[in-house]
């Protein structure tokens, strides 16, 4: 089965509702970091704004941000990045009443419209859900976006606790299925501990046996990396191979590590400034056509909030963004829908098994 992307159908702007719509109202920001009253908050869906009689498409979006009109384009900007006198779209309606149109159904097929029953069993995602089709679609998505998109992975620390999972992800990196990684201090620490000492939190990553004084291992790993001044130099000087971070460095794949209040160390490249880290995350999310989040609820929600349901490609075509949330906890998998990321696909499973299965489905051999 090969991937067939859903075709995007733009609104018909010759319809009366668009023709008769007023121009969107623009108001200047009163000061840096402050939007005008009645600002319009963006969603994950395609949105259009009528400016001087023309409907302008917000080509890049992020939910809970505002639309700034500048140089003939709509720019979607976080509140903290607003500047005094930026022209912001104001209005709280979404169906042309104020020159604003939110368009959630651009990728819908005629067959899908009205196909859902009012009542149905098992509409959520749980341990009882069949995920075979999801795996098949994901395989096709990865095969397609390997050369025709950008695949961003968001990784939680539990992912690094298993030798086979680390090996499988290393194979994905080396074979072009990873274009960026977003994670925290813990994921990188435990993975590097695995490469450096063969453990994660002092436990052997294959046998799961606790090692003598193993509770020092992650701290020793961080301390050694800090001694060398960078992860790259740590890997070089200690001749580390395999796993996630070492392979990312080997293949020159960007990764963003954002810190938290509970971090040990942290490792040298971890962003301690939450907003600087968020900006770097969004830099990598820009252009992403597939996002896969595994075993990290807060990182997943943060990434989901900055990922729209669509992407404008270099040739001008609009395509859907595939967003996956993989976790062993049903609560986490279903949480994104509660937070507004309605386009997310959830898979309830152990993330270590998940990534091994994905690598096998792509015909990849483990990296030793």
Beta strands, then each sheet from edge to edge (+ up, - down):
strand 1: 25-28
strand 2: 46-51
strand 3: 54-57
strand 4: 66-70
strand 5: 73-77
strand 6: 87-90
strand 7: 100-103
strand 8: 151-155
strand 9: 180-184
strand 10: 199-200
strand 11: 203-204
strand 12: 254-258
strand 13: 290-294
strand 14: 310-312
strand 15: 318-320
strand 16: 322-327
strand 17: 344-348
sheet 1: 1+ 6-
sheet 2: 3+ 2- 7+
sheet 3: 4+ 5-
sheet 4: 12+ 9+ 8+ 13+ 16+ 17+
sheet 5: 10+ 11-
sheet 6: 14+ 15-
end
